[in-house]
Amino acid sequence: MLWCFRLEMNKEKILLGFVFFAAILLVLYLHLVNPWNDFVRFERFSGNDPWYYYRLIDSCLKNFPERLWFDAFTYYPYGTYTHFGPFLVYFGAILVKIFGYDKIKLILSIIPVLGALFIIFPIYLLTRESFGKSAAIIAALLISVMPGQFLGRSILGFNDHHIWEVFWMVTTLALYVYAVNSGKIRNYALAGLAYGLYILTWAPGTFFGMLILVFVILSAILRWWLNFNETMIKGTMLMVSVAILIYLPFSTKTPYFSTAHYSPLQLLVLFAVLGSLFLLLVFEICLKKGLYAKIPLKSDKISYSLSVVLLPAVFVFLSFLFFPQLVSSIYSIVGVITPKGGALTIAEVQPFFTLGGQFTLSPAYRNFGTAFFFAVLGILYTVYLVLKEKRTSILLVLLWSIVMFVFLAGQNRFAYYFAAVTAVMASVFVSWMLKKLEINKLVNKALERSLRKADISYIKVTFAILLVILVFYPTFVEATNQSKYIGGINKQWYEALTWMRNNTPNAKFYDEYYYEIYKPPKNSGKPYSYPNGTYAVMSWWDYGHWIEAIAHRIPNANPFQQGIGSKVGKNPGAAPFFTAFTEEEANKIAERLGVKYVVSDVEMATGKFYAMAVWAENSLDAAWNIYYAGTGYLFITPEGKVGIAQMKYFIPPGSKALQITLPSENYYRTMEARLHIFDGNGLKRYRMVYESEPEAKGKNVLTMEMVYKLVYDILYLNKLKLPRVNVSSTGYVKVFEFVKGAKIVGKAPANVSEIFINTTIKTNQGRIIEYTQKVKVKPGNRFEIIVPYAQKTVYPVKPITPYYIKAGNITKTLTLSDADVENGNVIEINLT
């Protein structure tokens, strides 16, 4: 009998080993093999934040074991406390030390794949402890084929903390449920270790303890029909205590309360949870000793329940009374669920079930495949299980699922969290259905090798196969299609920033300053004390980490949404700079923020401009009304002529038409349009110094940049009186230098009212552009012209002709040097 039992156990282990092996192969295929060709074609990290982790890990390796907690190399001129946790920084640094610095990019690119592999096991444990082995097997396989944000944030190249957030949260939950089921207090220590590492991965993970606290309180209230016991409180206290010990060394890395940073706030929250658990334990002891019987209520159950309910109310009241800043910081979490204003332009912050202002389930399919719809049924079935089986572990998983669904609905970024919920809850429903179809009996018969003797219902087997195919196959196909491309920085951006690192001033200084451990400022919010010679690079916030990690230059704005600014309240930053209607307005911002270079790309000039406008005006409606003229039509006639029409009525018969959003007249007055659409033509203090390859080459190609130029030439050329633009695809990325500009002064002929100046410029891509400017003659027949380009320059974009200065029939020429335009030298030229 013992031999038979061991044989049966071995068969189960073999089956489980096969499941894990299959799950691992699926993960490796989707997260590593499928995207490999896209990765090696142009080795890069995906997204933005992985580049910042590259910067932090690189710095840590040079200063090991120290790491950056205050980074002066971003958000110029202030610097910033970084909220990226120590777990991934040290994990990455240690792996690079083991396998070699020469492989740093490859090693860091593989780390997220490890997260996707490791999470299979806590998903299995959590599901097994809550719903049984059958559901656990399905959950382990489902998480390995999950598409959407979970896949995107754990794919090759996306070395960010997101996958590790999910891993440590699920591990904490799995070990906690295991401890609850085992009834042994020592097992809670492992959950505390995982909880502490969760916080060291993502500081807001601290608030997961509040979910556990709510669960324990709710279990205590329902103690008479749940298998609640005093051990759960003591064990949870041990878990939180271990997490406190792990977090303690990092609790003062930021000298103010912050939900996102490593600050005393997280420590206070942990102690508040611990204190609440201690009071709950006191209530339990009082109940056990019969003290509640002395309270003049109908029963000690009512007295006990009221005291437990009042516990969180008293906690909130005391927090308001003694720690108002703490309450304010915690309340900021509401912004996670209900983002507003410019935040709504961030793709990952938008509500999950809304697309174009309309409710839709399409994001659910893209992020979870068909598994999502089974998960919804699984959540409903779990409600039934809680009422039927009355197990605390199931109640906890249900609470977790509901909370994560609320966060998902608020911001779609939490789809990577909800992927774990989907895997667990879909497995619950599918395993229940398979049990109803008696498939578990067939599996057991197969393990016993007595399948021939089984009474097989082919209808049930067919239905079961269809069920499994329905939950797995579409989900896997969606993941396969999504995993072929890792995204991230393109060739044009990478080459532009590499050029900037090697060819802009103080390159050696910046390469050394980049690796320093910076002293935090004494006064937060005031400009940082930078060494002489430092300067800033102005671009949209999306590109801040790229500028820092690749160019080794300091960006004004970054993907932490710092340095964006707003016209409302006159807060200087990237948004008001690029939407400024005059050069003078932009210059004030550039001078205040220490800007020396401005980087623009095609997306900033077209699709991303709307985000800049919304941040600038702090309103979606205001941005639309100011910078856009509604919808219009791009059409191509049967003869191949491309045109723009504001109404359908003006589209020539037989033309093919596409509805587009039309930029308004105001758009073409902005600095972004002046820089990218007009190549800086006519600007006094901005000179192009580099441009990348264009977005597209060849004939019969029409890009959005070209459409925007076409709109200008057709609709606004006569209104704005700026030069006609050549409708072509130009540099995807353009770098401009902000200079003082050479000041050309002199006397004009008596009968002339305007002075014209022009030069022909050749870019490093061989493109020819014309720079022109005209100024009014001042009283006394004096004129003054400020120009940014120098014929004698170190930059690859340079004039190939001298300046031609014209006043009536008189023309004179002038050649300038870099020193002239950078120092604002004054050159006297008389045209009389």
Secondary structure, 3 states (H helix, E strand, C coil): CHHHHHHHHHHHHHHHHHHHHHHHHHHHHHHHHCCHHHHHHCCCCCCCHHHHHHHHHHHHHHHCCCCCCEECCCCCCCCEECCCCHHHHHHHHHHHHHHCHHHHHHHHHHHHHHHHHHCHHHHHHHHHHHHCHHHHHHHHHHHCCCCHHHHHCCCCCCCCCHHHHHHHHHHHHHHHHHHHHHCCHHHHHHHHHHHHHHHHHCHHHHHHHHHHHHHHHHHHHCCCCCCCCHHHHHHHHHHHHHHHHHHHHHCCCCCCCCCCCCCHHHHHHHHHHHHHHHHHHHHHHHHHCCHHHHCCCCCHHHHHHHHHHHHHHHHHHHHHHHCHHHHHHHHCCHHHHCCCHHHHHCHHHCCCCEECCEECCHHHHHHHCCHHHHHHHHHHHHHHHHHHHCCHHHHHHHHHHHHHHHHHHHCHHHHHHHHHHHHHHHHHHHHHHHHHCCHHHHHHHHHCCCHHHCCCCHHHHHHHHHHHHHHHHHHHHHHHHHCCCCCCCCHHHHHHHHHHHHHCCCHHHHHHHCCCCCCCCCCCCCCCCCCCCCCEEECCHHHHHHHHHCCCCEECCECCCECCCECCCCECCHHHHHCCCCHHHHHHHHHHCCEEEEEEEHHHHCCCHHHHHHHHHCCHHHHHHHHEEEEEEEEECCCCCEEEECCHHHCCCCCEEEEEEEECCCHHHCHHHHHHHCCCCCCCCEEEEEECCECCCCCCCCCHHHHHHHHHHHHHHHHHCCCCCCCCCCECEEEEEECCCEEEEEECCCCCCEEEEEEEEECCCCCEEEEEEEEECECCCEEEEEECCCCECCCCCEECCCEEEEECCEEEEECCEHHHHHHCCEEECCCC
